[in-house]
Amino acid sequence: MRIDLHCHSTASDGTDTPAELVRNAAAAGLDVVALTDHDTTRGYGAAMAALPVGLTLVTGAELSCRIGGVSMHLLAYLFDPEEPALLAERELVRDDRVPRARGMVAKLQELGVPVTWEQVARIAGDGSVGRPHVATALVELGVVASVDDAFTDGWLADGGRAYVEKHETDPFEAIRLVKGAGGVTVFAHPGASKRGHTVPESAIAEMAAVGLDGIEVDHMDHDEDTRVRLRGLAKDLGLLTTGSSDYHGSRKTVALGEYTTDPEVYGEITRRATGAFPVPGTGGI
C-alpha cells in the first residue's frame, strides 16, 4: 500500500481542487490519501464525490498552533467535523486569516512591494487565505523566484519584515479538542528548521504525555540526520511515525506520494479514530 497522509487542495492553499487532488492521487498510484487543508474541512464533500475506485480518503485538517512563541502545525485525522468545540476553534483560527493577510499586504506595500489585496484574494480564490497566497503574489510580481524564497526573514518567515501574527491554538488544547472529536493527532514536520524556530523535544515529550499520537518524520523539509533523530525521539516517547508529501500542487515541487506512511502505522491511526472512518472510492464523478 502507498499512503500519503498530508495533502492540500484549493480549500486552503493547494492548487488542485479537492476533486483534482483525489484523481491525481489515484493517477500517482496511491492507495490512501489524506485531505488535510489548513483549519478547514470544506473540501471533504467534493473529494468524496470524486473519489476513484481503489483509492481511500482519510479526512483531516492541519491545525495552526503556537507554543512558547513558536508556530507549529498539528495534523488531525478522522475527527468528527461537526463536533462543536473543535469546530468553533477552527472557525476562530480561520476567521483571523483575512485580517492577517491584509496586514501582510500592508507591510509589503510599506516595503515598496506593489502587491494588492485584490491580487492576493484572486490567488486564494475560495480557499482559506494564508502566507502561501501572499508568497505566490510575490512570485507573480518577480520579487522572489519561488514560494519557498518568500519564507525568509526578509519577507514572510516567522518574525520576518512582512510577518503578521494570527490566532493560533495552544497545541495541548488542540490535542484535547481533537481527541474529544474522536480524532488522531500527528505533529507535522517538527524538524523543519528552515521554516523558522522549531519546537524543543521537551515540549514534544509534554505533548506525548497528554495524548499526541505521532510525529511526521519523512518529509521534504527533513534531512536524513533530522529523520534519524526524530525516529529515535518517537521510539523513546512511544509515538507513531508518519511520512507524507505535504503536497500543494504546483505551489511546491514535491509530488504526491513522494513520502509515504507505513501501512501498519496507518492501520493504527484508523484503529484509534472514533470520530470518522476512511472513505473508500466508489467511482467518483
C-alpha positions, 0 to 999 in steps of 0.5 A: 500500500502507498499512503500519503497522509498530508495533502492540500487542495484549493480549500486552503492553499493547494492548487488542485481542487479537492476533486483534482487532488483525489484523481491525481492521487489515484493517477500517482498510484496511491492507495490512501490519501489524506485531505488535510487543508489548513483549519478547514474541512470544506473540501471533504464533500467534493473529494468524496464525490470524486473519489476513484475506485481503489483509492481511500480518503482519510479526512483531516485538517492541519491545525495552526498552533503556537507554543512558547512563541513558536508556530507549529502545525498539528495534523488531525485525522478522522475527527468528527467535523461537526463536533462543536468545540473543535469546530468553533476553534477552527472557525476562530483560527480561520476567521483571523486569516483575512485580517492577517493577510491584509496586514501582510499586504500592508507591510509589503506595500510599506516595503515598496512591494506593489502587491494588492489585496485584490491580487492576493484574494484572486490567488486564494480564490475560495480557499482559506487565505494564508502566507502561501497566497501572499508568497505566490503574489510575490512570485507573480510580481518577480520579487522572489523566484519561488514560494519557498524564497518568500519564507525568509526573514526578509519577507514572510518567515516567522518574525520576518519584515512582512510577518503578521501574527494570527490566532493560533491554538495552544497545541495541548488544547488542540490535542484535547479538542481533537481527541474529544472529536474522536480524532488522531493527532500527528505533529507535522514536520517538527524538524523543519528548521528552515521554516523558522524556530522549531519546537524543543523535544521537551515540549514534544515529550509534554505533548506525548504525555497528554495524548499526541499520537505521532510525529511526521518524520519523512518529509521534504523539509527533513534531512536524513540526520533530522529523520534519524533523530526524530525516529529515535525521539518517537521510539523513546516517547512511544509515538507513531511515525508518519511520512507524507508529501505535504503536497500543494500542487504546483505551489511546491515541487514535491509530488504526491506520494513522494513520502509515504506512511507505513501501512501498519502505522496507518492501520493504527491511526484508523484503529484509534479514530472514533470520530470518522472512518476512511472513505473508500472510492466508489467511482467518483464523478 
